[in-house]
Amino acid sequence: MNRKSLRENLKNYRTPFEEEAAFINDFIDLTHDELAFVRERLHGHFTASAWIVNKRRTHTLMTLHKKLNRWLQLGGHADGEENLQAVAMKEAQEESGLTSLRMVDFGIFDIDRHVIPQRGNTPEHFHYDVRFLIEAEIDEPLVVSAESKDLAWVHFESVEDLVHNNMSILRMLEKTSKSEILL
C-alpha cells in the first residue's frame, strides 16, 4: 500500500460509526501533503496500528504505553514509510516480539484521529492512525519493548474496564465481535 492506494482505500472506506466517518475526508486530504508520513509535520501525521487478536477472537493484545501511561493497541510512527500495512506489522513485531503475526485482512480495519499531548519540544499534534486487523498465537511468549511498561492478552470482556472509555478501542472491539472475518 503506497500513498495513492491508501488514498483510494480511504475513499472507499465505509464505517457505520459516525465519529469515525467524520474524519475520513481529513485522512484523504492528508495523503496529498508531502510530509504526511513523517513526524516532522507538526500539525499531525500518519501513524499505523495493529489491532492484534487471537485466532478464537476472545482476546486482544494490548500494551501499557510508557509515555502515555494508558493501555492501547500496538503501533507507531510511519517515519517516512508510506506502506502503513508494513508499518503496522513492523510495530506489532517490534513491540511484542511475536513471530506468529499475520494480516487477517489487507484492507483498513479502523481509522482514528486523536490528539497527542505536548512532550518536550514537540507541540501537541494529531495522529492520523490507520489500523489493521492482525492475528497472532496467544501462547507465544511476549517480549516487552522499551516503549511499553507491560503487554497483556486481554479478554474481550475485560477491555472496557482497562481502557476507561477510550471510544476508538471500544469501536475496534465492537468491530471485532461483529466481524465477518472468521477464524
C-alpha positions in Angstrom: 0.0 0.0 0.0 1.5 3.3 -1.1 0.2 6.9 -0.8 -2.0 6.5 -3.9 -3.5 3.2 -2.8 -4.0 4.5 0.7 -6.0 7.4 -0.7 -8.1 5.0 -2.8 -8.7 2.8 0.2 -9.8 5.7 2.3 -12.1 7.0 -0.4 -13.7 3.5 -0.5 -13.7 3.1 3.3 -17.1 2.8 4.9 -18.0 2.7 8.6 -21.3 2.7 10.5 -19.6 4.8 13.3 -20.3 8.5 12.9 -17.2 9.6 14.9 -15.0 7.7 12.5 -16.8 8.8 9.3 -16.5 12.4 10.5 -12.8 12.5 9.8 -12.3 10.3 6.7 -12.0 13.3 4.4 -9.3 14.7 6.7 -7.3 11.5 6.2 -7.8 11.7 2.4 -6.7 15.3 2.4 -3.6 14.4 4.4 -2.5 12.0 1.7 -1.8 15.0 -0.6 0.7 16.5 1.9 4.3 15.6 1.0 5.1 15.4 4.8 2.1 13.3 5.8 4.2 10.3 6.7 6.9 12.0 8.9 6.6 13.2 12.4 8.3 16.5 11.5 4.8 17.6 10.2 4.0 19.2 13.5 0.3 19.7 12.9 -0.2 16.0 12.5 0.9 12.9 10.6 0.1 9.3 9.8 0.7 6.5 12.2 -0.3 2.9 11.9 -1.6 0.4 14.4 -2.2 -3.3 14.8 -5.4 -4.5 16.4 -4.0 -7.9 17.4 -6.4 -10.7 18.2 -6.1 -14.4 18.8 -7.5 -16.9 16.4 -10.6 -17.6 18.5 -11.4 -13.9 18.7 -11.6 -13.9 22.5 -8.5 -11.8 23.4 -6.7 -8.7 22.1 -3.0 -7.9 22.7 -2.6 -4.5 24.4 0.4 -2.5 25.6 0.7 -0.2 28.6 2.3 2.7 26.7 5.3 4.0 28.6 4.9 7.7 27.6 1.1 7.9 27.7 0.6 5.5 30.7 -2.5 4.1 29.0 -3.5 0.7 27.7 -3.5 0.9 23.9 -3.2 -1.2 20.7 0.3 -1.6 19.4 1.5 0.8 16.7 3.7 3.8 15.9 5.0 6.4 13.5 5.4 5.8 9.8 8.8 7.6 9.8 8.6 8.2 6.1 7.2 4.8 5.1 4.1 5.2 3.0 3.1 1.5 3.3 1.1 1.7 6.5 0.3 -2.0 6.5 4.0 -2.7 6.7 4.4 -0.1 9.4 1.6 -1.7 11.5 3.2 -5.2 11.1 6.7 -3.9 11.9 5.5 -2.1 15.0 3.5 -5.1 16.1 6.6 -7.3 15.9 8.9 -4.8 17.5 6.6 -4.1 20.4 5.6 -7.7 21.1 8.4 -10.0 19.9 5.7 -12.1 18.3 6.6 -14.1 15.1 3.2 -15.6 14.5 1.7 -12.3 13.3 -0.4 -12.4 10.2 -2.6 -9.8 8.5 -6.2 -11.0 8.6 -7.4 -8.6 6.0 -5.3 -6.3 3.9 -8.0 -3.6 4.0 -8.2 -0.8 6.5 -9.8 -2.1 9.8 -10.3 1.3 11.5 -9.1 4.9 11.5 -8.8 7.3 14.3 -7.6 10.9 14.6 -6.5 11.7 18.2 -4.5 14.4 20.0 -1.1 13.7 21.3 -0.1 16.0 24.2 2.9 18.2 24.1 6.1 16.5 25.2 9.4 18.4 25.5 9.9 20.4 22.3 7.2 18.5 20.4 4.0 20.5 20.4 0.5 19.0 20.8 -0.4 17.4 17.5 -2.7 14.9 15.8 -2.0 11.3 14.9 -4.0 10.1 11.9 -3.9 6.5 12.8 -4.7 3.8 10.2 -5.4 0.4 11.9 -5.2 -3.1 10.6 -6.5 -6.4 11.9 -3.7 -8.8 12.7 -3.9 -12.3 14.2 -1.3 -14.0 16.5 -0.9 -17.1 18.6 -1.9 -16.3 22.1 0.5 -18.9 23.7 3.6 -17.4 22.0 5.9 -15.7 24.6 5.7 -11.9 24.6 8.7 -9.5 24.8 8.0 -6.1 26.3 9.8 -3.4 24.3 11.3 -0.2 25.6 8.2 1.7 24.5 6.0 -0.3 26.9 5.6 -0.8 30.6 3.7 -4.0 30.0 2.0 -6.2 27.4 -1.0 -8.4 28.0 -3.5 -10.5 26.2 -6.8 -9.0 27.4 -10.1 -11.0 27.3 -12.6 -9.0 25.2 -14.9 -8.9 28.3 -12.2 -7.0 30.2 -11.1 -4.5 27.6 -13.7 -1.8 28.6 -12.6 -1.8 32.2 -8.9 -1.5 31.1 -9.3 1.4 28.6 -11.7 3.6 30.6 -14.0 4.8 27.8 -11.4 5.1 25.0 -14.0 5.1 22.3 -11.7 4.2 19.5 -10.6 1.0 21.2 -14.1 0.1 22.1 -15.0 0.7 18.5 -12.4 -1.8 17.3 -13.6 -4.2 19.9 -17.1 -3.9 18.6 -16.0 -4.3 15.1 -14.1 -7.5 16.0 -17.1 -9.0 17.7 -19.3 -8.2 14.7 -16.6 -9.1 12.2 -17.5 -11.4 9.3 -13.8 -12.2 9.1 -13.9 -15.6 10.7 -11.3 -18.0 12.1 
